[in-house]
Amino acid sequence: MNREIFSGLLAKSGLKHSEDKLPSLNSNIDDGNKSRVWYFSDESGQRWVIKQYPEWVAETDISWIHNYMFKLAQKGFPLAEAKGEPLSLNKNFYAVYSFADGTQYDPLNKSHFVDMAEKLGLLHNLSHNMKIDGCRNWPVVAGFTYRGDNRFLTDAWNISSKLLQNYNGVIMPIHGDFRKDNIRFSQSGISKVFDFGNARNDYPEVDLAISLRDVSSGLVTSDWVNTQSEFLKIYKNFVNGTPRILPDSICGSGLVLAVQENSYLLHELSAGRGDERVKNALADESNYLEFLLANLSTQLLLYRSIFT
């Protein structure tokens, strides 16, 4: 990151520094979503994060994301808050956020699992009926249509579209990436939720599909069912019907997300950007989609037993 961007960000964020010396930045980190992240400490020793958003993220996106985060912070939700205004330079937006203190998710710590389900419920409680200026309605799940020619993805999309047909739930602000990697924990529970770059207006079932995949990743079917069942029961008890969750839409959302990821990775390969990481990711995503389709009946029975 060059000096112009860094000093401009510090000025917009209101963070003090000596005129002749900027704070030290660590090496930049690619977060896997065409974004970049840096860390630094201010004069008081407090740690901060700089995020460079990819070129396709517009000013209206940043404004919507920050308004959502601001409203959640006002309501007491534990998140890494935005500091000051974003900076636009060289076709990218840059923003400063508070550092997410705490430890990573520990699968052996039961309280982490419970608090993750409860905090997702809290997030949805607070976001339900929340109105945010502007509009960020991606066709990610709500309104998405697969237009490719891959037979496997077309069949999966057809199944998902039937599950989501005539959806009569709620479209509301969601996190869009509520996973263990984007959460930090303290001894008393979740300390910070961060990375709201995929936040948007969509189905709450999308967040559930993402979190359910995350907490049950790598488990055999029997353990996968038990883990998802426990997570959803904790979530349901916490949200207490607000928002109302439609069980078939959890399955439909999970299928759409898998179709999208497979489609994106296939496009990367066809465009000549298929390094070994992309090829491995495509194999994983293809296997996961096959797993979803093979276990669709089991999923539907589970979700309907909890939410119907």
Buried (B, 14 or more C-beta within 10 A) or exposed (E): BEEEBBBBBBEBBEBEBEEEEBBEEEEEEEBEEEBBBBBBBBEEEEEBBBBBBEEEBEEEBBBBBBBBBBBBBEEEBBBBBBBBBBBBEEEBBBBBBBBBEBEEBEEEEEEBBBBBBBBBBBBBBBBBEBEBEEEBEBEBBBEBEBEEEBEEBBEBBEBBBEBBEEBEBBBBBBBBBBBBEBBBBEEEBBBBBBBBBBBBBBBBBBBBBBBBBBBBEEEEEEEBBEBBBBBBEBBBEBBEEEBEBBBBBBBBBBBBBBBBBBBBBBEBBEEEEBEEEBEEBBEBBBEBBEBBBEBBEBBBEBBBEBBE
